[in-house]
Amino acid sequence: MQTLPTFDDVIAAARRLDGHAHRTPVLTSSTANTALGARVFFKCENFQRMGAFKFRGAFNAMAMLDAAQRKAGVVCFSSGNHAQAVALSGQLLGIATTILMPLDAPPLKVAATRGYVEAN
């Protein structure tokens, strides 16, 4: 049975990400607020490394790998953001990555992922 993350888990993840993930802004929009009749907040993870929140999860998971797991490397299958997140995290952590992408993956995502893998 899997347990839910605790506050301590969140704090530990934040420590692992410190210095690696960007601190992205939280913004509001008066237009959105008026249209929805509420105050809406946008966490701008498009300003995150590689352009998506998935970097946080990939880096955190890979940073918790032990020495043997790091030596074995990481394999993932994704058509875009997760692929880039794993490739960049591998580059930063010195972990070999193998990224499998479907044939119809967007060419820009393929190119960005290759850039992170080749730099590793």
Secondary structure by P-SEA (a helix, b strand, c coil): ccccccaaaaaaaaaaacccccbbbbbbbaaaaaaacccccccccccccccccaaaaaaaaaaaccaaaaaabbbbbcccaaaaaaaaaaaaacbbbbbbbcccccaaaaaaaaaaaaac
